[in-house]
Amino acid sequence: MKDELGLELLDCGASKAFAVADHQVAHIYLNDPGVEKIVRDLLERQEGIGRVLGKTEKVAEGIDHPRAGDLIAVASENAWFTYYYWEDDKVAPDFARTVDIHRKPGYDPVELFVDPAISLPTAKIAWRLLQKKLGFRMLMDVISLDATLVKGSHGCRPKNPADYPVLISQQSELLKNPLIEATDVYHVLKRHLL
């Protein structure tokens, strides 16, 4: 961790291992390959992690891309990963309470929610916009750090096919199979447009 004005910033380059979370998938990068077994064992013991993929499993799943993590953690069906790496919200980085997709090391669905602890959110947002209009530096810090606000999940195939996404079409002849892969949606849409 790096201390920046009393706030914690993740120092990926100085870390032996770090993760980039994307809802139900987390790519774990190892700067020190010697810690792979320790990291994998730790991940496999965590509640909410369904599978951990190493080199062999990534090849078998067809996701052994050069940019993929050295390990990939896949969440259990009703769990998801957050990028939060600090242990005390008082030292969370300034971008944590804002919509800032470029500085966060992972997807943050909590950005969809204004912090329910703010008593007059509209007034706070108006005040921040006025500060910006007047040329002051400000953060639109209206996002909660309560990951439990996020309900549902996405990213993993549900166990029950009744929970799969639905694609509705008036041209059923263009749907070759009743069950299509996510990677085929583009082709189905293309057939509908042409």
C-alpha positions as CSV (number, residue, x, y, z in Angstrom):
1,M,0.0,0.0,0.0
2,K,1.1,3.5,-0.7
3,D,0.0,6.4,1.6
4,E,-1.2,9.4,-0.3
5,L,-2.2,12.3,1.9
6,G,-3.4,9.8,4.5
7,L,-5.4,7.7,2.1
8,E,-4.4,4.2,0.9
9,L,-3.5,3.5,-2.7
10,L,-2.9,0.0,-4.0
11,D,0.7,-0.3,-5.2
12,C,0.4,-3.1,-7.8
13,G,4.1,-3.0,-8.8
14,A,5.2,-3.5,-5.2
15,S,2.7,-6.2,-4.4
16,K,3.7,-9.9,-4.7
17,A,0.1,-10.5,-5.9
18,F,-2.9,-8.3,-6.7
19,A,-6.4,-8.8,-8.1
20,V,-8.4,-6.9,-10.6
21,A,-12.1,-7.6,-9.9
22,D,-14.8,-7.7,-12.5
23,H,-18.0,-8.6,-10.6
24,Q,-18.0,-12.4,-10.6
25,V,-14.5,-12.9,-12.0
26,A,-11.2,-11.7,-10.5
27,H,-7.9,-11.8,-12.3
28,I,-5.0,-12.4,-9.9
29,Y,-1.6,-11.2,-11.2
30,L,1.6,-12.5,-9.5
31,N,4.6,-10.3,-9.5
32,D,6.3,-13.1,-7.6
33,P,5.5,-16.5,-9.1
34,G,6.8,-18.2,-5.9
35,V,3.6,-17.2,-4.1
36,E,1.3,-18.9,-6.5
37,K,0.5,-22.0,-4.3
38,I,0.0,-19.8,-1.2
39,V,-2.3,-17.4,-3.1
40,R,-4.3,-20.2,-4.7
41,D,-4.7,-22.1,-1.4
42,L,-5.9,-18.8,0.2
43,L,-8.4,-18.2,-2.5
44,E,-9.7,-21.7,-2.5
45,R,-10.5,-21.4,1.2
46,Q,-12.5,-18.2,0.8
47,E,-16.3,-18.3,1.1
48,G,-17.9,-17.0,-2.0
49,I,-15.2,-18.3,-4.4
50,G,-16.5,-21.2,-6.5
51,R,-13.4,-22.0,-8.5
52,V,-9.8,-20.9,-9.0
53,L,-8.3,-21.4,-12.4
54,G,-4.6,-21.9,-13.0
55,K,-2.7,-22.4,-16.3
56,T,-4.2,-25.8,-17.0
57,E,-7.8,-24.8,-16.1
58,K,-7.5,-21.6,-18.2
59,V,-6.4,-23.6,-21.2
60,A,-9.3,-26.0,-20.7
61,E,-11.8,-23.1,-20.5
62,G,-10.3,-21.3,-23.5
63,I,-9.4,-18.2,-21.5
64,D,-5.6,-18.5,-21.4
65,H,-5.2,-15.0,-22.9
66,P,-1.8,-13.3,-22.4
67,R,-3.6,-10.5,-20.5
68,A,-5.5,-12.9,-18.2
69,G,-4.4,-13.2,-14.6
70,D,-2.0,-15.8,-13.6
71,L,-4.9,-17.2,-11.6
72,I,-8.6,-16.5,-12.1
73,A,-11.0,-16.6,-9.3
74,V,-14.6,-17.3,-10.2
75,A,-17.3,-16.4,-7.6
76,S,-20.0,-18.7,-6.4
77,E,-23.3,-18.1,-8.1
78,N,-24.7,-15.7,-5.5
79,A,-21.4,-13.9,-4.7
80,W,-19.3,-11.2,-6.4
81,F,-16.0,-9.5,-6.0
82,T,-15.4,-5.9,-5.0
83,Y,-12.2,-4.1,-5.6
84,Y,-12.1,-2.7,-2.1
85,Y,-8.6,-3.4,-0.8
86,W,-8.5,-1.1,2.3
87,E,-9.5,-2.4,5.7
88,D,-10.7,1.0,7.1
89,D,-13.1,3.2,5.2
90,K,-11.5,6.3,6.7
91,V,-8.4,5.6,4.5
92,A,-10.3,4.6,1.4
93,P,-8.8,6.5,-1.6
94,D,-10.6,9.7,-2.7
95,F,-11.9,8.0,-5.9
96,A,-13.7,5.3,-4.0
97,R,-16.7,7.5,-3.3
98,T,-16.9,8.8,-6.9
99,V,-17.7,7.5,-10.3
100,D,-14.2,7.0,-11.6
101,I,-13.8,4.0,-13.8
102,H,-10.2,4.8,-14.7
103,R,-8.6,4.8,-11.3
104,K,-10.5,1.9,-9.7
105,P,-8.7,-1.4,-10.0
106,G,-11.9,-3.2,-11.0
107,Y,-15.5,-2.8,-11.8
108,D,-17.6,-1.0,-9.1
109,P,-21.3,-1.6,-9.3
110,V,-21.8,0.5,-6.1
111,E,-21.3,3.5,-8.4
112,L,-24.9,3.0,-9.4
113,F,-26.1,4.1,-6.0
114,V,-26.0,7.5,-4.3
115,D,-24.9,7.0,-0.7
116,P,-28.1,6.5,1.4
117,A,-26.3,8.0,4.4
118,I,-26.3,11.5,2.7
119,S,-29.4,13.2,4.2
120,L,-30.0,15.6,1.3
121,P,-28.3,14.0,-1.7
122,T,-29.7,16.5,-4.2
123,A,-28.4,19.4,-2.2
124,K,-25.0,17.9,-1.9
125,I,-24.8,17.2,-5.7
126,A,-26.0,20.8,-6.4
127,W,-23.4,22.1,-4.1
128,R,-20.6,20.1,-5.8
129,L,-21.8,21.3,-9.2
130,L,-21.8,24.9,-8.0
131,Q,-18.2,24.4,-6.7
132,K,-17.2,23.0,-10.1
133,K,-19.0,25.9,-12.0
134,L,-17.1,28.4,-9.8
135,G,-13.8,26.8,-10.7
136,F,-13.0,25.0,-7.4
137,R,-11.4,21.6,-7.4
138,M,-14.0,19.1,-6.0
139,L,-14.9,15.5,-5.9
140,M,-18.4,14.4,-6.6
141,D,-18.1,12.2,-3.6
142,V,-21.7,10.9,-3.3
143,I,-21.1,7.1,-3.7
144,S,-21.5,4.7,-0.8
145,L,-18.8,2.2,0.2
146,D,-21.5,-0.3,1.2
147,A,-21.2,-3.1,-1.3
148,T,-24.3,-4.8,0.2
149,L,-26.4,-2.2,-1.8
150,V,-25.7,-4.3,-4.9
151,K,-28.2,-7.1,-5.4
152,G,-28.1,-9.9,-7.9
153,S,-25.1,-10.8,-9.9
154,H,-23.8,-11.2,-13.4
155,G,-20.8,-12.7,-15.1
156,C,-21.2,-16.4,-14.3
157,R,-23.6,-18.8,-16.0
158,P,-26.5,-19.6,-13.5
159,K,-26.8,-23.2,-12.5
160,N,-30.5,-23.2,-13.4
161,P,-31.2,-22.6,-17.1
162,A,-34.5,-20.9,-16.1
163,D,-32.3,-18.1,-14.8
164,Y,-30.5,-17.6,-18.1
165,P,-30.9,-14.3,-20.0
166,V,-33.6,-14.2,-22.6
167,L,-33.4,-13.2,-26.2
168,I,-36.8,-12.5,-27.8
169,S,-37.4,-12.4,-31.5
170,Q,-40.3,-12.3,-33.8
171,Q,-38.2,-14.1,-36.4
172,S,-37.6,-17.4,-34.6
173,E,-36.2,-19.0,-37.7
174,L,-33.1,-16.8,-37.2
175,L,-32.4,-18.5,-33.9
176,K,-30.8,-21.7,-34.9
177,N,-30.8,-23.2,-31.4
178,P,-33.1,-22.6,-28.5
179,L,-30.0,-22.1,-26.3
180,I,-27.2,-19.9,-27.7
181,E,-23.8,-19.0,-26.4
182,A,-23.2,-15.4,-25.2
183,T,-20.6,-15.1,-28.0
184,D,-23.3,-15.9,-30.6
185,V,-25.5,-12.9,-29.7
186,Y,-23.6,-10.6,-32.1
187,H,-24.3,-13.0,-35.0
188,V,-28.0,-13.4,-34.1
189,L,-28.4,-9.7,-34.0
190,K,-26.5,-9.3,-37.3
191,R,-28.8,-11.9,-39.0
192,H,-31.8,-9.9,-37.7
193,L,-30.5,-6.7,-39.2
194,L,-29.5,-8.1,-42.6
